[in-house]
Each structure stands twice: as C-alpha cells, then as structure tokens.
Amino acid sequence: MIPVPIADGALQTLSPEVGECTLRIQHYFAENVRTARRFLKSLHPSLVIEPIQFSEIDKHTGADTVLLKQWLKDGKEVGVLSEAGCPGIADPGALLAKIAHETGAAVIPLTGPSSLLLALMASGLNGQSFAFNGYLPLKEPARSQRIKALEALSRKEHQTQLFIETPYRNNALLDELLKHCSANTQLCIAQNISAPNAYIKTHNVADWKKYKPTLEKAPAVFLILAG
C-alpha cells in the first residue's frame, strides 16, 4: 500500500521505503494510471515505465480482483497507488488488501501522508476520539440534518467529526456549517496540506462568521468539535 504526496512535488512527505519499493515493483493497481506514471517518474526520473503493468481501479466497477488474484498466484509483488494520500484511507484499496489477506499474501503499508491525520494533528481538536464521515449528502434536507446529527454526536461523545467535500463545493459547505452549527462549535478547515500555500485554521463558528474566507477549489478536510 503505497502513499502518494497530497501536494504536488511534496516527495519529502514520503518514507525512504517508498522509493526503494517503487524501484522494484512491476505490477500496480492505481486510482489513475496517468497520475501513477507521473508519480513514479518524479521519484525515479530514469525509471523505464514501459515494462511496468498497471490496472486502473474503475470509479464505478472497482478493481479487477481476478487480475489481482492471478498476479498474487504468480508470485508478483503488487503495489496499490492512490491519486493522493494513502490507499484504503478515504481512497480505493481496502478491497485489494482484503483479497490479499484472503490469499495469504503479506499486506505492507508504507509510511506517507494522510490528509485526514495531518488535518487532525494540526487542528487542535480531540485526537483521542474521532470519526471520518466521508462526503455529506448533497441534497436538502438530508444535508443539514446530517450536519446537525454529527454536531450532536460530537457534543455527546466529545468526538471530533471529520468530512470532506468536492473542491468546487467547499464554500457552499462552509456556508452550511456556519448556518447550522452552534456558535461555540469549533471548526477547522485544512486545505492544501503539506503545500507551500497550506491553509489550516481552527476557530469557533461565531468567529468564522466574522471573518469568513473564500476557499480555493482545492481538496480540503473539515473538522468539527462541539462543546
């Protein structure tokens, strides 16, 4: 399970082991083959890409599990690459790891950046109890109901709630959080993590309303902790 930098070119966020493994692996499952090829070339400019075999994880039908089983049966060392971050964590890859376990293959997670954990680390919110909730519902009233339910759960359990949004809807989500959350609820917005223009801020909802930013159309993690 091979992590990929969250920010373009942030190779310093990867462990040396990532570089070592990607020099020898010749079989990959990738969320996006074009991105995977570019990543490998950025790690190893002299690497010959042509002999390497890639299988793209389809957004609708998932990965080719029959191919994975065949590769493992043939004794191939197989890498799993997300487009950014850690495979299997808010990204495809979990099913591939599950199948590898079922076939008796070793599953080795390599060290690298996870936007969720980095956001939590920097947020100042509760890192002892937290939950990732993926994407919120798109339509009302389900969306506002979900926000209120997560805030209520956070208050009851003193648990940080994390979620993400499609980048072009970041500002709409921020508006909805400020509309539906209590004034003293803590809200962290973590965007462009590990990039030179990283934006990571935590304030209560009342203060966010006073100085509401216009967020970029870039990946962001939203975290709330209700008091």
N, C-alpha and C positions, 0 to 999 in steps of 0.2 A: 504494500500500500504506500504509494509514493506521493508525498505532498508537493504542491506547486506554489510558487510565490503568489501572494494575494495582489501585490502591486507589481507592475511591470518592471522587470530587471532587478527585483529585490532578492538576488540569489544569496545574499548574506543571511537570509532567514532560514536557509536550509542547512541540515547537518552534513558533514563530510560524507557520511554513509550514502546519502542520496547520489552524490557524484560517483562514488565507487560502484554502486549497483547499476546505475544507468549506463555505465561503460560496457557492461557485460550482457544485460538483458536484451533479448532479440524479439520478444513477444509481449505485446501490450494490449490492454483494453483501455480505451481513452474516451472521455466525455466528448472530446472534439479532436479529431486526428490532426487537423491543421495546427491547432494550438499545441498539441503534444509534440509534433515535429519541431515547431519553433522553440519550444522549451528545451528539448534535448540538444538542439543546435546551440542555444545560448549557454548551456552547461559545457558542451564539448564542441567547439567550433570545427574541429577536424573530424568529427564523427561522421561515418558514412551511413546515411539514413536508408538508402535504397533496400538493403537486405532485411531491414527490420520490419516485422509484420505487425500491423495494427488492426484492431477490431473496434469500431466505434459503438459506444453504448447509445442505442437509439432512445430518443426522448419519450417515445410512445410505447415501444415494444420491449425496451430494456436491452440487456446484453445478450450476446449469443452464448448461452450457457452450454450448449452442445460443443461448441468450439473450445470453451474453457476446459471442459472435461477431457477433451481429446488432447489438448496441449499438456495438461497435467498428467494424463496417462502416458504420454510420450516422454515424460520427464523434463519438460520445458520449464524454465524459470519465467514466471509471468508477472509483469508489472501492471498496476492499476493506477491511472492518472486522472485526476480531476482537471477541470479547466483552471481552477484556482483553489488553493486551500487543501484540505485533507480529504481523500476519498472516503466515502462512507459516513462522513460527518456533514450533514446538510448537503450532501452530494452523492451521486451514484457510487456504488462499490460494495455496499453491505451484502447484497445477494451473492456477489462473486466471492467474497470472503466466506460466506456461509457454505457455498458449494465446495470451496477449497477445504474447509473443515470436514465436510461430509466425505470427501475423497481421501482424507488422511494427509493432505498436504499441509506444510507449515505455512502459517499466515504471519508475515512480519511487517509491523507498522513502522515506518521510518519517521524520524523527527522532522517536523516542519510547522509552518504557520497554520493556525485555525482562527479565522476571523471571530468566531464565537468566543473562544477562550481569551484571545487577545483583548477583545472588547470588554469582557467581564473583568479581566485583570486591571484594565485602566479605568473602569467605571467608578470605582469606589463603592459599589453596591455589594450586596451579600454574595460572597463566593463560596459560602458553606452550603447553601441550599439554592438551587437554581434550576430552571427548566427552559428548554428550547422548544418553541411552538411553530417553527416554520413560517409559512405565509398565513396571514389572516384572511378571512373570507372577503371576497371582492364586493359583494352587494349588501345593501342595507335591507332589513335591519340586522342581518346576521353579523355584519362587521362591527357595528357599535356594541352589539350585545357581547361579542367576543372580547372586545377591549375591556368592557366593564367586568366581565367574568374573570379575566386574567388579573385585573387590578384587585378584585375581591379576593382571589386566591392568593395573590401576593401579600395582601394585608393579613389574611388569616394565618398563612404559613410563614410569614416573613421570608418570602422566597422571591428571588429575582426572576422576572419573566423576560425571556429574550425572543425576538422575532425579526423577520426580515421582510423586505418589500422589493418589488421590481423597481429599478432605479428611477424610471420616469414618474413613478407614483410616490416618491419619497416625501415631497412637500404636501401632497394630499393626506398621507398617513400622519404626518406631523400635525396638520390641522385637526385631524380627527382625534388624535391623542390629547391635544390641548383642549378640545371641546368636551371630551367625555371623561377624562381623568380628574381626580381631585386636585385641588391647588397644591397640597403638600406632598403629592406623589413625586418621587424622584424619577427623572427621565434622563437617560444617557443616549446620546447619538454618537455612534462611532463609524466614521466614513473614511475611505481611502487608507485603511490601516496599513502601516509599515511603509507608506509612500511619503515623499518629502512634504506633500500638502495634506497630510493626515489631519482629520478633524475629529477630536474626541472631547466631548463636553458633557458634564452632568450638572443639572440644575433641577429645582423643583418646578412643577408645571406653572405655578404663578410667575416665576422669574422668566421661564421660556416665553410666556405670553408677552412680557415686556420687551424682550429682545429677540423676537422670532427670526431665525435666519432663513435665507433661501438656500436650500440644499442643492448640491450638484446632482446631476443624473449619473450617479456612480454608486456602486454597492455600498450598503450601509447596514449596520446592525442597530436595532432599537432595543433598549432595556428599560424596564420599569421596576420600581420597588415602592410599594405603598406603605405609608406609615400607619 
